[in-house]
């Protein structure tokens, strides 16, 4: 048995909105999450996050301090993932309209306000607190069940 998968996520807030992606090809799910993904061995977490951000959005970012840790699991498949969330700032201001994820995983993105999050299916459950909570704290969101 292997351990949990490790992933990194970018928390980018601009004009009181947080950048979210839909990481399910072909509209398989309506779930939104922060951009990022799996960590490659022998590469730092910030370097992994910069790579994932570019793959998923075409954006380059400066990676700041960690904001949260979250665990997910899907009991029916045995999937278990630990996400590390970092505050990031954009080095450019917008996603090119013709940009596509080369892996075809991220198909949509949205800038969501705290109020928007109340109407969107998203993970982690603590996303609003992570993105819009007071600065200087690190949150731990315990094991959440992951469903599509």
N, CA, C and O atoms as a DFTB+ gen file, in Angstrom:
592 C
 N C O
     1  1       0.841      -1.185       0.000
     2  2       0.000       0.000       0.000
     3  2       0.881       1.242       0.000
     4  3       1.877       1.304       0.721
     5  1       0.518       2.216      -0.799
     6  2       1.264       3.474      -0.845
     7  2       0.585       4.499       0.037
     8  3      -0.577       4.355       0.417
     9  1       1.334       5.530       0.349
    10  2       0.790       6.596       1.184
    11  2      -0.080       7.538       0.386
    12  3      -0.316       7.318      -0.802
    13  1      -0.563       8.595       1.038
    14  2      -1.401       9.578       0.347
    15  2      -0.632      10.286      -0.761
    16  3       0.589      10.429      -0.694
    17  1      -1.352      10.720      -1.762
    18  2      -0.789      11.558      -2.825
    19  2      -0.614      12.959      -2.259
    20  3      -1.475      13.443      -1.524
    21  1       0.495      13.616      -2.594
    22  2       0.753      14.984      -2.155
    23  2       0.502      15.931      -3.322
    24  3       0.961      15.690      -4.439
    25  1      -0.232      17.013      -3.053
    26  2      -0.532      18.008      -4.079
    27  2      -0.342      19.407      -3.506
    28  3      -0.357      19.606      -2.292
    29  1      -0.162      20.372      -4.406
    30  2      -0.019      21.779      -4.031
    31  2      -1.101      22.578      -4.755
    32  3      -1.498      22.240      -5.870
    33  1      -1.567      23.634      -4.108
    34  2      -2.639      24.470      -4.659
    35  2      -2.297      25.938      -4.478
    36  3      -1.675      26.327      -3.489
    37  1      -2.714      26.757      -5.453
    38  2      -2.461      28.200      -5.425
    39  2      -3.707      28.944      -4.965
    40  3      -4.804      28.708      -5.470
    41  1      -3.530      29.835      -4.014
    42  2      -4.598      30.719      -3.556
    43  2      -4.272      32.098      -4.102
    44  3      -3.370      32.781      -3.617
    45  1      -5.031      32.497      -5.131
    46  2      -4.806      33.782      -5.793
    47  2      -6.088      34.588      -5.650
    48  3      -7.126      34.219      -6.199
    49  1      -6.010      35.690      -4.911
    50  2      -7.173      36.554      -4.709
    51  2      -6.883      37.882      -5.385
    52  3      -5.852      38.511      -5.145
    53  1      -7.810      38.292      -6.229
    54  2      -7.704      39.571      -6.952
    55  2      -9.085      40.212      -6.940
    56  3     -10.072      39.560      -7.281
    57  1      -9.166      41.464      -6.557
    58  2     -10.443      42.193      -6.511
    59  2     -11.493      41.417      -5.716
    60  3     -12.643      41.303      -6.141
    61  1     -11.094      40.888      -4.563
    62  2     -11.974      40.131      -3.665
    63  2     -12.588      38.898      -4.322
    64  3     -13.695      38.484      -3.976
    65  1     -11.857      38.316      -5.272
    66  2     -12.281      37.071      -5.938
    67  2     -11.101      36.118      -5.977
    68  3      -9.954      36.538      -6.127
    69  1     -11.391      34.832      -5.842
    70  2     -10.367      33.806      -5.852
    71  2     -10.462      33.013      -7.157
    72  3     -11.558      32.729      -7.639
    73  1      -9.313      32.662      -7.718
    74  2      -9.274      31.898      -8.959
    75  2      -9.557      30.425      -8.677
    76  3      -8.886      29.798      -7.858
    77  1     -10.557      29.886      -9.365
    78  2     -10.924      28.473      -9.261
    79  2     -10.859      27.827     -10.635
    80  3     -11.030      28.489     -11.659
    81  1     -10.610      26.531     -10.642
    82  2     -10.632      25.759     -11.888
    83  2     -11.566      24.576     -11.717
    84  3     -11.808      24.110     -10.604
    85  1     -12.088      24.100     -12.840
    86  2     -12.870      22.870     -12.862
    87  2     -11.953      21.811     -13.447
    88  3     -11.698      21.798     -14.651
    89  1     -11.462      20.929     -12.602
    90  2     -10.430      19.972     -13.011
    91  2     -11.016      18.607     -13.351
    92  3     -10.472      17.573     -12.963
    93  1     -12.104      18.616     -14.062
    94  2     -12.715      17.373     -14.530
    95  2     -12.951      17.497     -16.020
    96  3     -13.750      18.330     -16.449
    97  1     -12.266      16.678     -16.827
    98  2     -12.422      16.772     -18.282
    99  2     -13.861      16.562     -18.724
   100  3     -14.611      15.805     -18.108
   101  1     -14.235      17.242     -19.800
   102  2     -15.542      17.063     -20.436
   103  2     -16.723      17.295     -19.501
   104  3     -17.772      16.675     -19.668
   105  1     -16.566      18.180     -18.518
   106  2     -17.681      18.500     -17.634
   107  2     -18.145      17.334     -16.789
   108  3     -19.312      17.276     -16.402
   109  1     -17.244      16.398     -16.495
   110  2     -17.567      15.189     -15.731
   111  2     -18.120      15.525     -14.346
   112  3     -18.887      14.746     -13.781
   113  1     -17.739      16.667     -13.802
   114  2     -18.203      17.088     -12.484
   115  2     -18.359      18.600     -12.471
   116  3     -17.720      19.311     -13.247
   117  1     -19.214      19.078     -11.583
   118  2     -19.378      20.527     -11.421
   119  2     -18.532      21.054     -10.260
   120  3     -18.737      22.179      -9.805
   121  1     -17.578      20.241      -9.777
   122  2     -16.767      20.652      -8.641
   123  2     -15.646      21.603      -9.065
   124  3     -14.970      21.393     -10.073
   125  1     -15.471      22.659      -8.260
   126  2     -14.429      23.648      -8.471
   127  2     -13.384      23.518      -7.379
   128  3     -13.697      23.142      -6.249
   129  1     -12.143      23.830      -7.720
   130  2     -11.064      23.792      -6.738
   131  2     -10.027      24.854      -7.100
   132  3     -10.096      25.484      -8.155
   133  1      -9.085      25.029      -6.214
   134  2      -7.984      25.941      -6.491
   135  2      -7.024      25.271      -7.464
   136  3      -6.853      24.053      -7.411
   137  1      -6.390      26.041      -8.357
   138  2      -5.480      25.436      -9.325
   139  2      -4.252      24.830      -8.642
   140  3      -3.794      25.314      -7.607
   141  1      -3.743      23.779      -9.235
   142  2      -2.569      23.096      -8.713
   143  2      -2.656      21.621      -9.028
   144  3      -3.486      21.204      -9.837
   145  1      -1.818      20.834      -8.405
   146  2      -1.863      19.408      -8.677
   147  2      -0.747      18.651      -8.004
   148  3      -0.092      19.143      -7.085
   149  1      -0.548      17.441      -8.484
   150  2       0.370      16.496      -7.877
   151  2       1.819      16.946      -7.888
   152  3       2.284      17.610      -8.815
   153  1       2.511      16.566      -6.838
   154  2       3.912      16.912      -6.644
   155  2       4.787      15.846      -7.290
   156  3       4.558      14.648      -7.125
   157  1       5.788      16.303      -8.023
   158  2       6.802      15.405      -8.586
   159  2       7.952      15.318      -7.596
   160  3       8.365      16.320      -7.013
   161  1       8.456      14.123      -7.417
   162  2       9.567      13.892      -6.487
   163  2      10.796      14.705      -6.888
   164  3      11.015      15.001      -8.063
   165  1      11.585      15.053      -5.880
   166  2      12.870      15.733      -6.043
   167  2      12.730      17.149      -6.607
   168  3      13.677      17.695      -7.173
   169  1      11.550      17.734      -6.449
   170  2      11.298      19.118      -6.854
   171  2      10.589      19.798      -5.689
   172  3       9.707      19.201      -5.072
   173  1      10.958      21.030      -5.381
   174  2      10.365      21.725      -4.234
   175  2       8.867      21.933      -4.442
   176  3       8.376      21.928      -5.571
   177  1       8.155      22.114      -3.341
   178  2       6.713      22.384      -3.433
   179  2       6.442      23.653      -4.241
   180  3       5.564      23.629      -5.105
   181  1       7.163      24.777      -4.001
   182  2       6.925      25.970      -4.827
   183  2       7.197      25.732      -6.314
   184  3       6.442      26.210      -7.160
   185  1       8.269      24.997      -6.645
   186  2       8.549      24.716      -8.055
   187  2       7.441      23.864      -8.673
   188  3       7.043      24.092      -9.815
   189  1       6.946      22.888      -7.920
   190  2       5.825      22.084      -8.400
   191  2       4.596      22.955      -8.645
   192  3       3.894      22.782      -9.642
   193  1       4.341      23.885      -7.739
   194  2       3.162      24.733      -7.884
   195  2       3.291      25.656      -9.092
   196  3       2.324      25.850      -9.828
   197  1       4.461      26.218      -9.297
   198  2       4.653      27.062     -10.482
   199  2       4.405      26.246     -11.761
   200  3       3.763      26.740     -12.688
   201  1       4.901      25.015     -11.820
   202  2       4.692      24.155     -12.993
   203  2       3.212      23.851     -13.183
   204  3       2.687      23.971     -14.290
   205  1       2.541      23.460     -12.108
   206  2       1.113      23.135     -12.198
   207  2       0.282      24.349     -12.622
   208  3      -0.628      24.223     -13.441
   209  1       0.592      25.515     -12.068
   210  2      -0.145      26.735     -12.428
   211  2      -0.012      27.012     -13.915
   212  3      -0.992      27.346     -14.581
   213  1       1.195      26.875     -14.431
   214  2       1.386      27.151     -15.852
   215  2       0.654      26.118     -16.705
   216  3       0.032      26.472     -17.707
   217  1       0.723      24.847     -16.319
   218  2       0.033      23.805     -17.078
   219  2      -1.476      24.038     -17.092
   220  3      -2.117      23.904     -18.135
   221  1      -2.044      24.386     -15.941
   222  2      -3.499      24.482     -15.827
   223  2      -4.080      25.802     -16.287
   224  3      -5.248      25.862     -16.670
   225  1      -3.275      26.878     -16.257
   226  2      -3.839      28.198     -16.561
   227  2      -3.012      29.013     -17.546
   228  3      -3.505      30.001     -18.091
   229  1      -1.777      28.621     -17.782
   230  2      -0.880      29.424     -18.604
   231  2      -0.319      30.623     -17.864
   232  3       0.342      31.471     -18.464
   233  1      -0.577      30.702     -16.563
   234  2      -0.122      31.830     -15.755
   235  2       1.156      31.487     -15.008
   236  3       1.371      30.338     -14.624
   237  1       2.004      32.487     -14.805
   238  2       3.151      32.325     -13.930
   239  2       2.861      33.076     -12.634
   240  3       2.242      34.140     -12.634
   241  1       3.324      32.493     -11.538
   242  2       3.026      33.050     -10.223
   243  2       4.285      33.121      -9.377
   244  3       5.265      32.414      -9.610
   245  1       4.222      33.995      -8.390
   246  2       5.190      34.014      -7.304
   247  2       4.526      33.300      -6.139
   248  3       3.417      33.650      -5.737
   249  1       5.210      32.297      -5.598
   250  2       4.640      31.481      -4.523
   251  2       5.057      32.067      -3.186
   252  3       6.241      32.275      -2.922
   253  1       4.064      32.330      -2.346
   254  2       4.308      32.884      -1.021
   255  2       4.195      31.838       0.072
   256  3       4.548      30.675      -0.123
   257  1       3.703      32.263       1.212
   258  2       3.648      31.419       2.407
   259  2       2.523      30.387       2.331
   260  3       1.513      30.615       1.665
   261  1       2.698      29.254       3.014
   262  2       1.610      28.278       3.103
   263  2       0.451      28.849       3.922
   264  3       0.650      29.573       4.897
   265  1      -0.763      28.501       3.497
   266  2      -1.972      28.972       4.170
   267  2      -2.761      27.856       4.837
   268  3      -3.444      28.087       5.835
   269  1      -2.671      26.640       4.288
   270  2      -3.522      25.568       4.807
   271  2      -3.024      24.208       4.358
   272  3      -2.286      24.072       3.382
   273  1      -3.460      23.204       5.112
   274  2      -3.317      21.798       4.750
   275  2      -4.713      21.198       4.750
   276  3      -5.541      21.536       5.597
   277  1      -4.971      20.318       3.809
   278  2      -6.274      19.662       3.744
   279  2      -6.072      18.227       3.281
   280  3      -5.208      17.944       2.450
   281  1      -6.874      17.334       3.825
   282  2      -6.850      15.939       3.390
   283  2      -8.188      15.572       2.779
   284  3      -9.244      15.967       3.271
   285  1      -8.125      14.801       1.687
   286  2      -9.323      14.278       1.033
   287  2      -9.203      12.769       0.941
   288  3      -8.102      12.223       0.871
   289  1     -10.338      12.109       0.943
   290  2     -10.313      10.699       0.588
   291  2     -11.634      10.322      -0.056
   292  3     -12.684      10.902       0.219
   293  1     -11.537       9.327      -0.921
   294  2     -12.718       8.767      -1.579
   295  2     -12.801       7.312      -1.133
   296  3     -12.079       6.465      -1.661
   297  1     -13.663       7.009      -0.175
   298  2     -13.708       5.659       0.395
   299  2     -13.941       4.557      -0.639
   300  3     -13.417       3.451      -0.504
   301  1     -14.723       4.862      -1.664
   302  2     -15.043       3.817      -2.650
   303  2     -13.850       3.433      -3.518
   304  3     -13.807       2.325      -4.053
   305  1     -12.875       4.341      -3.665
   306  2     -11.709       4.028      -4.509
   307  2     -10.420       3.879      -3.700
   308  3      -9.431       3.354      -4.210
   309  1     -10.422       4.333      -2.451
   310  2      -9.210       4.304      -1.645
   311  2      -8.306       5.500      -1.880
   312  3      -7.238       5.594      -1.275
   313  1      -8.718       6.426      -2.757
   314  2      -7.924       7.626      -3.037
   315  2      -7.775       8.450      -1.763
   316  3      -8.745       8.657      -1.033
   317  1      -6.551       8.922      -1.496
   318  2      -6.263       9.774      -0.334
   319  2      -5.233      10.801      -0.787
   320  3      -4.174      10.435      -1.297
   321  1      -5.535      12.082      -0.604
   322  2      -4.644      13.155      -1.041
   323  2      -4.495      14.183       0.062
   324  3      -5.450      14.498       0.772
   325  1      -3.277      14.704       0.198
   326  2      -2.995      15.811       1.107
   327  2      -2.628      17.009       0.240
   328  3      -1.690      16.943      -0.555
   329  1      -3.373      18.106       0.395
   330  2      -3.118      19.340      -0.345
   331  2      -2.446      20.356       0.574
   332  3      -2.832      20.522       1.731
   333  1      -1.437      21.029       0.036
   334  2      -0.788      22.152       0.715
   335  2      -1.131      23.392      -0.098
   336  3      -0.843      23.449      -1.293
   337  1      -1.747      24.390       0.545
   338  2      -2.207      25.610      -0.115
   339  2      -1.229      26.749       0.171
   340  3      -0.842      26.982       1.316
   341  1      -0.835      27.458      -0.900
   342  2       0.095      28.579      -0.785
   343  2      -0.552      29.845      -1.328
   344  3      -1.241      29.813      -2.347
   345  1      -0.324      30.968      -0.633
   346  2      -0.718      32.279      -1.175
   347  2       0.189      32.553      -2.367
   348  3       1.406      32.404      -2.260
   349  1      -0.380      32.948      -3.491
   350  2       0.399      33.246      -4.690
   351  2      -0.024      34.596      -5.256
   352  3      -1.148      35.052      -5.046
   353  1       0.893      35.221      -5.973
   354  2       0.568      36.436      -6.706
   355  2       0.869      36.208      -8.180
   356  3       1.814      35.508      -8.545
   357  1       0.050      36.810      -9.001
   358  2       0.188      36.661     -10.446
   359  2       1.327      37.512     -10.977
   360  3       1.547      38.634     -10.520
   361  1       2.043      36.969     -11.939
   362  2       3.068      37.743     -12.636
   363  2       2.509      38.341     -13.923
   364  3       3.119      39.239     -14.504
   365  1       1.350      37.850     -14.374
   366  2       0.597      38.496     -15.447
   367  2      -0.859      38.512     -15.003
   368  3      -1.221      37.843     -14.035
   369  1      -1.676      39.252     -15.685
   370  2      -2.991      39.547     -15.119
   371  2      -4.145      38.710     -15.628
   372  3      -5.201      38.694     -14.996
   373  1      -3.988      38.010     -16.750
   374  2      -5.153      37.268     -17.237
   375  2      -4.747      36.015     -17.991
   376  3      -3.642      35.904     -18.523
   377  1      -5.681      35.080     -18.016
   378  2      -5.494      33.841     -18.757
   379  2      -5.821      34.126     -20.219
   380  3      -6.872      34.687     -20.527
   381  1      -4.933      33.746     -21.102
   382  2      -5.158      33.977     -22.536
   383  2      -6.435      33.267     -22.976
   384  3      -6.650      32.115     -22.599
   385  1      -7.290      33.925     -23.766
   386  2      -8.570      33.338     -24.160
   387  2      -8.425      32.037     -24.954
   388  3      -9.331      31.203     -24.939
   389  1      -7.312      31.855     -25.638
   390  2      -7.129      30.645     -26.445
   391  2      -6.271      29.586     -25.739
   392  3      -5.846      28.615     -26.365
   393  1      -6.015      29.772     -24.431
   394  2      -5.162      28.851     -23.704
   395  2      -5.906      27.554     -23.389
   396  3      -7.092      27.581     -23.060
   397  1      -5.204      26.411     -23.489
   398  2      -5.787      25.102     -23.145
   399  2      -4.784      24.300     -22.336
   400  3      -3.588      24.301     -22.629
   401  1      -5.278      23.622     -21.324
   402  2      -4.461      22.711     -20.522
   403  2      -3.956      21.595     -21.440
   404  3      -4.767      20.895     -22.047
   405  1      -2.637      21.412     -21.555
   406  2      -2.122      20.385     -22.467
   407  2      -2.577      18.970     -22.109
   408  3      -2.640      18.101     -22.978
   409  1      -2.894      18.735     -20.835
   410  2      -3.373      17.413     -20.426
   411  2      -4.888      17.278     -20.562
   412  3      -5.429      16.185     -20.393
   413  1      -5.578      18.384     -20.868
   414  2      -7.023      18.351     -21.034
   415  2      -7.799      18.135     -19.749
   416  3      -8.967      17.750     -19.787
   417  1      -7.160      18.379     -18.605
   418  2      -7.836      18.167     -17.324
   419  2      -8.647      19.399     -16.937
   420  3      -9.842      19.293     -16.661
   421  1      -8.005      20.570     -16.915
   422  2      -8.710      21.809     -16.568
   423  2      -9.388      22.335     -17.825
   424  3      -8.732      22.622     -18.827
   425  1     -10.703      22.456     -17.758
   426  2     -11.466      22.901     -18.921
   427  2     -12.103      24.274     -18.727
   428  3     -12.496      24.922     -19.697
   429  1     -12.207      24.722     -17.462
   430  2     -12.831      26.021     -17.190
   431  2     -12.161      26.669     -15.992
   432  3     -11.551      25.991     -15.165
   433  1     -12.280      27.989     -15.906
   434  2     -11.829      28.716     -14.728
   435  2     -12.834      29.826     -14.435
   436  3     -13.595      30.242     -15.307
   437  1     -12.819      30.294     -13.190
   438  2     -13.714      31.365     -12.785
   439  2     -13.060      32.130     -11.636
   440  3     -12.329      31.555     -10.830
   441  1     -13.330      33.416     -11.572
   442  2     -12.948      34.228     -10.416
   443  2     -14.187      34.325      -9.534
   444  3     -15.184      34.915      -9.950
   445  1     -14.151      33.763      -8.329
   446  2     -15.327      33.652      -7.466
   447  2     -15.172      34.496      -6.208
   448  3     -14.119      34.503      -5.570
   449  1     -16.233      35.202      -5.868
   450  2     -16.272      35.952      -4.609
   451  2     -16.635      34.995      -3.472
   452  3     -17.012      33.848      -3.713
   453  1     -16.521      35.471      -2.248
   454  2     -16.948      34.665      -1.088
   455  2     -18.419      34.281      -1.247
   456  3     -18.807      33.154      -0.940
   457  1     -19.228      35.217      -1.724
   458  2     -20.656      34.937      -1.918
   459  2     -20.862      33.878      -3.004
   460  3     -21.726      33.013      -2.861
   461  1     -20.082      33.935      -4.083
   462  2     -20.181      32.936      -5.147
   463  2     -19.905      31.533      -4.616
   464  3     -20.540      30.566      -5.037
   465  1     -18.953      31.428      -3.688
   466  2     -18.591      30.109      -3.158
   467  2     -19.782      29.418      -2.499
   468  3     -19.859      28.189      -2.478
   469  1     -20.705      30.206      -1.964
   470  2     -21.888      29.623      -1.322
   471  2     -22.781      28.893      -2.331
   472  3     -23.597      28.057      -1.944
   473  1     -22.630      29.203      -3.613
   474  2     -23.487      28.577      -4.631
   475  2     -22.737      27.577      -5.514
   476  3     -23.346      26.916      -6.354
   477  1     -21.419      27.464      -5.327
   478  2     -20.610      26.577      -6.163
   479  2     -20.237      25.311      -5.400
   480  3     -19.884      25.373      -4.222
   481  1     -20.313      24.172      -6.067
   482  2     -19.810      22.912      -5.510
   483  2     -18.292      23.004      -5.550
   484  3     -17.711      23.091      -6.632
   485  1     -17.639      22.986      -4.393
   486  2     -16.193      23.184      -4.345
   487  2     -15.562      22.383      -3.214
   488  3     -16.239      21.948      -2.282
   489  1     -14.265      22.203      -3.319
   490  2     -13.454      21.593      -2.274
   491  2     -12.202      22.426      -2.140
   492  3     -11.738      22.965      -3.144
   493  1     -11.635      22.561      -0.977
   494  2     -12.099      22.002       0.280
   495  2     -13.282      22.787       0.828
   496  3     -13.599      23.880       0.361
   497  1     -13.923      22.199       1.830
   498  2     -15.054      22.886       2.451
   499  2     -14.630      24.224       3.048
   500  3     -15.432      25.155       3.122
   501  1     -13.375      24.321       3.474
   502  2     -12.868      25.538       4.117
   503  2     -12.313      26.559       3.126
   504  3     -11.620      27.491       3.536
   505  1     -12.599      26.407       1.834
   506  2     -11.996      27.266       0.812
   507  2     -12.209      28.754       1.088
   508  3     -11.281      29.544       0.914
   509  1     -13.397      29.150       1.510
   510  2     -13.652      30.580       1.782
   511  2     -12.747      31.092       2.900
   512  3     -12.209      32.195       2.803
   513  1     -12.575      30.299       3.960
   514  2     -11.705      30.717       5.060
   515  2     -10.245      30.780       4.614
   516  3      -9.503      31.669       5.031
   517  1      -9.834      29.835       3.767
   518  2      -8.456      29.834       3.275
   519  2      -8.195      31.085       2.439
   520  3      -7.188      31.767       2.630
   521  1      -9.104      31.382       1.515
   522  2      -8.901      32.492       0.580
   523  2      -9.149      33.862       1.200
   524  3      -8.422      34.814       0.915
   525  1     -10.168      33.967       2.043
   526  2     -10.603      35.283       2.503
   527  2     -10.443      35.503       4.003
   528  3     -10.829      36.552       4.518
   529  1      -9.881      34.529       4.707
   530  2      -9.703      34.651       6.155
   531  2      -8.582      35.604       6.513
   532  3      -7.883      36.112       5.636
   533  1      -8.413      35.846       7.806
   534  2      -7.362      36.771       8.244
   535  2      -5.974      36.254       7.877
   536  3      -5.728      35.048       7.897
   537  1      -5.075      37.167       7.545
   538  2      -3.713      36.756       7.177
   539  2      -2.935      36.229       8.389
   540  3      -3.268      36.514       9.539
   541  1      -1.900      35.461       8.092
   542  2      -0.978      35.050       9.136
   543  2      -1.324      33.773       9.862
   544  3      -0.618      33.396      10.797
   545  1      -2.372      33.102       9.474
   546  2      -2.686      31.846      10.135
   547  2      -2.620      30.717       9.121
   548  3      -2.804      30.929       7.922
   549  1      -2.358      29.530       9.610
   550  2      -2.348      28.341       8.765
   551  2      -3.458      27.433       9.259
   552  3      -3.505      27.075      10.436
   553  1      -4.354      27.061       8.347
   554  2      -5.496      26.214       8.694
   555  2      -5.197      24.745       8.426
   556  3      -4.420      24.414       7.531
   557  1      -5.813      23.876       9.199
   558  2      -5.797      22.443       8.906
   559  2      -7.240      22.006       8.780
   560  3      -8.031      22.148       9.712
   561  1      -7.570      21.477       7.629
   562  2      -8.915      20.987       7.367
   563  2      -8.825      19.463       7.358
   564  3      -8.222      18.892       6.449
   565  1      -9.411      18.797       8.348
   566  2      -9.235      17.353       8.466
   567  2      -9.870      16.579       7.319
   568  3     -10.556      17.138       6.464
   569  1      -9.625      15.312       7.329
   570  2     -10.027      14.389       6.281
   571  2     -11.468      14.611       5.816
   572  3     -12.415      14.428       6.582
   573  1     -11.619      15.011       4.542
   574  2     -12.935      15.227       3.946
   575  2     -13.229      14.108       2.972
   576  3     -12.326      13.611       2.300
   577  1     -14.468      13.715       2.894
   578  2     -14.867      12.734       1.888
   579  2     -14.994      13.447       0.554
   580  3     -15.634      14.494       0.460
   581  1     -14.390      12.884      -0.463
   582  2     -14.384      13.466      -1.805
   583  2     -15.424      12.761      -2.652
   584  3     -15.380      11.541      -2.813
   585  1     -16.358      13.526      -3.194
   586  2     -17.363      13.001      -4.109
   587  2     -17.409      13.904      -5.311
   588  3     -17.092      15.091      -5.225
   589  1     -17.797      13.347      -6.416
   590  2     -17.933      14.150      -7.641
   591  2     -19.239      14.857      -7.568
   592  3     -19.591      15.601      -8.483
